[in-house]
Amino acid sequence: MCESASAVETDSAEEIVQKQFDAYNARDIDAFLATYADDVELFSFPNIRTAKGKEEMRQRYTLRFSDTILHGIVTKRIVMGNTVIDHERVRVTLPEGPGVMQAIAIYEVQDGKIAKVTFISGKRTPGETL
């Protein structure tokens, strides 16, 4: 019975993170923020808080969503309980022009919302495509 409950929890966390990622690619700030808890916290690995709450997220992501080439793909995903870990490649406009940045995002889902995200930044490659 515990295994079934865990499987339901895992599916739910993955679905929530996928909705968030789909809204990110659509550059739909309201749908994106709807997947997050009101008191969500964002961190740069290992523990540097970069944003707290939806209003700080809105400020942070409104600028990013104005990038007309913004598009991400998930190259690997690990799901365990309420935690979803994605290796993401994102096409963005870098200071040098269009390119790709890589990151690992560790999403923690609680009560049907993303409560915490920790990002591990990877390389940024100008001129690279997805």
Protein Blocks (a to p, Z undefined) as FASTA:
>chain_A
ZZmmmmmmmmmmmmmmmmmmmmmmnopaklmmmmpcfkbccdddfklcfbecjklmmmmm
mmmmmpmkbccddfbdcdehjbccdddddddddfkbccddddddddddeehiafbdcddd
ddddehiaZZ
